């Protein structure tokens, strides 16, 4: 059995590769830039360069593949690009495709949720076996705020006191590896959350404890939050889509808790407090801060 992992240099795809290597599963990593995947090549992992918009590269990457993991960063053309990959996988005879989706896909009036459900439906109609992984907000997204936490002891967001059941990307990747390497997960949808729903004020407390210094969360008016990020060069379509999701979080949509990770991994999900301790201990992002 040969497995193809997309997004092999990313938060989740890279961890999926690590799990499969540990299990000694034959795999191929699809990358856009070989230079960024030098560490994978050093491990002897087969690399193939490809682009979701280029059929020839996908056909070559998927040759001889039985199972594939599909993940890509948010993109204005995400539906078109992921469906393009699905069509290529079908042409290549892939039997099972595990797709990284998003919590509440199709259930919320957020662009991200609507797009992912469209892709899920295209996969379901393909005739291949499928598994949808729907994680909540990743704990690793706190990297966005690492600089302000390290330099100012503060981070900014616009979700107020909303509680969110953040999930560790490493847990999501571990689930993906199980679904790719073990039978019984075909035609299943797994909602993946942490074991607790926490506010950003609680997250600030976790960082304060890990860094042994004051850390505060500052809530920003959504319009001001958007303006600051626009000035930083972020695309407006993405910020508008995020604002839709933040509105859903305000209404409580991000606080649900599921047992899928505990069931699939036979252990509890990583807590946010444990993630922060590990992140601070091993990340260079806080190297200028005394811990």
N, C-alpha and C positions, 0 to 999 in steps of 0.2 A: 504493500500500500504506500503510495506516494502522496504527500500532502503539500499543497501550496499555501503559503502564508503571505498575504498582502500586508502593506503597512509594517513591514518587518523591522523598521528602524524607529517605530513609534512607541508610545507608552504601553499600548496593549499588544500590538503585533510583536514587538520585541520580546515581551514576556511570554507570549504564546510560543515563539521560537525556542526560548529557553526551556520551557516545560517539555516540548516535544523532543528536544535534544537530550534532555535528562531521561526521557522514556525510550531513547534510541529509536525513534520513529523516523523513517526516511522522509526528508522534507526538502522543499525548494522555497527560497525566499524571493518574492517579487519586490524589486526596489526601483525607484526612479533615478537614483544617483548612486552608483557603485562606490564612490568615494566615501559616502556617509555610512556605507555598510562594510567598511574595512574590518571591523571587529567580527562580523559574521563570517566573512571570508576566512579570517584567521582561524576560526573554529572548524573550518572544512565544510561549511554549509554551502550548498549549491546556490549560487545567485543567478537571477535572470533579470535583466533590465527591461522595464516595460512601462507603458502609460495606458491608463484606462480609456483614453480617447483614440488609441491606435490599435486597430483590430489585429494587425499582423503581429505586433509584439505580444498581445494577449494570447493569440493562437499558439505562438511558440512557447510562451510561459506555461500554458495549460496542457501541453502535450504530455500524455502519460499520467496525468493527475487524476486521482480517484476522489479526493476530498479537498475542499478549499475553505480558507477563512477569509471573509470579505470585510474589510474595514477601510475607510478613507476619512480624511479630515473634512470638516464642514466646507462645502463649496457651493457656489451659486448654481452650478450645473450638476449637483450631486445625483439627482434622480436619473438624469441621462447617462452619467458616467457609470454609476453602479449597475444600472440595467444593461449597459453595454458589456460590463464584465460578466453579468449573469448569462447573457446571450452567448458570449464566447465560451463560458464554462459548459453550457449545454452543447454547443457544437463540438467541444473536445471530449464529450462523454463523461464529464464529471458526475459522480453518483450522488454526492452529498455536499451541500454548501452551508456553512455556518456563517450567518450574517450578524455583524454588530449593528444593532439598531439603537433605540432609545426608549426609556420608560414612557409609557402612555402613548406609544406610537398610534396615530390615528384617532386618539381619544381627546386630544387637546387642540385648541385653535392656534397652536404654535406652528410656524413654518417647519421647524425641525421635525416635530412629531408627524405632521402631515406628509412631508417628503419621505420619511423613513417608512411610513405605512405604504406609500405608493410603491416603494422598492420591494418591501416585503410581499406585496400582492403580485408583483411581477415575478418574483422568485417562486411563489407558491404555484403560479400558473405555468412554470417552466417544465414541469414534469420531473425535476430533480428532487431528491429528498432535501429537506431544509430544516434548519434550526435558527430561531430568532433569539438573540441575546439582547435584552432591553435593560441596560444599566441606567441608574440615576446619575446625578452629577458626580464626576470623578473627584476624589480627594486630591489627586495630582493637579487639579486646576488651581490649587492654592499657590502653585509656582508663579502664577500671574502676579501675585502680591508679595513675592519673596523680597524684592528689592526694597519696597516701602516698609515692610516689617523689619528688615535688617537695618535700614538706615534711620527710620523714623519711629519704629515701634507702633505702627498703625497700618491698617489697610482699609480700603474703601469698596463699598458695594451699594446696591440700591434695592435690596430685598427686605429691608427692615428687620423684623423679628421672626421672619418666616423660618420654619424648621424644615430641614432637608435631610433625607436619609442617604447622605453621601456614601459612595462605595469606592473601595480601593481598586485601582486599575489592575493590580496584581491578582486580586480575587477574580475579577472578570476574566482575565487571561487564563487563570487556572481552570475556570469553568469551560472556556472555549477549548482548551486542550483536552479536557474530559470528553466533551461532545465530539471532538474530532477523532479521538483515539479509542473510544469505547462505544459499543452498540447501544441502541435503545433511546437515542435522543432525536431520532428523525421525526419531523413534523411536530416539534415541540417548541413552545415559546416560554422563555424564562425571564421573569422580571427580577432584576438583580439590584438589591439595595444593601445598605449597611444594616446593622442590628439596632440602630437608634437614629432618631431624627434630632438634629441639633441645629441651633441658630448660629449665626456668625459671631454673636457675642460669646457663645460657648467655645467656638473655635479659637477666638482670641485668647480665652483663658488657657486652652491647651497649649498654644504657642508661648504664652507667658510662662507657664510652668516649665516647658521644655527649654526655653532660652534663659530662664531665671532673670527675667526683666519684664517691665510693663509692656503689654501689647493691647491695643484697643482696636475695635471695629467701629468705623464711622459710616453711618448710613447717609447716602447722598441722594438728593432729588433726582429721579430718573433722567430728566432733561439735562441736568448738569453732568450726570454720569456719562450720558451719551456724548455730550459736547466735548468733554475731556478726552474721551477715547477717539472721537473723530479727529481731534487735534493731534492725537498720537499716531494717526495714519490708519486706523482700523476702518474697514469698509462699512458704509452705512447700511447696506442690506443685512449684514451680519448683526449689527447692533440692534436694528429694528426687530429681527427675528429673536434675538436674546430678550429684548424687552417684552415680547409676547410671552416668552417662557417665564420671565420674572413675574408677570401678572398672574400666571397660573400658580406659581409658588406662593404668592401672596394669598391666594385662595385656598392654599393647603395641599395642592396636588403633589408637591415634592416630599411630603412627610410620610407616605405609606411605607410600610416595612413588610418585606417578604422573607420567607425561610428558604428560598431557592439555593442560595450559596451554601448554607449549612447542610441542606439535603444533598447537594451534588458533591461537595468537598468533604463532607463528614467532619466539619469543624465550623466554629462560628466565624462570621465575617470579621475582618480586621476592624477594630474600633478606630474612630477618628483620633482619639488620644494616643493610641499606639502608633498610628500612621505618623502623627506629628513628631513623636519622640524619635521614630526611625528616620524620618525625613531630615530633621535637624541634625541628628547624629551623623548621617552619611552624606548629606548634600553640601556642596561647595557654596550654595547660595547664602549661607549664613556664616561663612568663614571669617567675616570681619566682626562678628558679634561674639562676645564672650558668653559661653554657655556654662 
